[in-house]
């Protein structure tokens, strides 16, 4: 008598099954990492926008308190009226020695012409103005307050020594800092930085008037003389052409570089430096400029 015995076979994954499993797990991990990275970037962008909103409120507070916008400090870029100059200038000597911010003065023809300029290089910004006037980061030899804060500012950029009026810093970034970038404090190379260590830029400009070279009575948009980094004063993709009212009425702008750390205006940032920061190549400088601008955070006001 014979019995049929059932035989149970045990086997593991085949090599192909194992490779497919590894591939699926790798894809899932990759999708998860992409999702996490996007969430982190979105959170950082939101935090950056909130800081910029707070900084814009600080500028408006300054204007409301003192009756004028923070002056534009000369950063000394080549091709500007302040080329090669320090952002602070010596005034007096001995016991009367102090330092005044070196600012653009619209009563000076070359300064006014520069503030209405619409050609490259577009250096109508300062990395020092916000540190000086919003944070009061200068020393006692300039703003007459030892430490953060300053005595009453004046429209010519100086601070009023002969007053009891003063103010505390108007902006308290949760992340970021006031930093000295070069030299000693009397050179004034002090900036307000974002959380990634990039200095905020403060832009100022003047609209063209009939006496301005290149004024076009038939093109009011061109006469706004907006900095390149702000883009077009006409809303893109809207037909018929519609004005961007916010830009048309703007008198200043603050710009943060964003995650990539580069600004969307050339030649302030060269095409090579943008390509290096973004890890991409571009055929034209304008393409690099547009790509860098996508990550910039811009606030405007008047």
Secondary structure, DSSP 8 states (H G I E B T S, - for coil): --------------HHHHHHHHHHHHHHHHHHHHHHHHHHHHHHHHHHHHHHHHHHHHHHHHHHHHSS----B----TTSTTTT--SEEEES-GGG-EEEE-B--TTSHHHHHHHT--SSS---EESSHIIIIIS--S-HHHHS-SSS-EE-B-TTS-B-TT-S-EE--S---SS-EEEE-SS-GGGT-EEEE-TTS-B-EEEE-----TTSTT--TT-TTGGG---GGG--SB-TT-SS--B-HHHHT-SEEEEE--TT---S-TTTS-HHHHHHHHT---SSHHHHHHHHHTT-EEEEE-
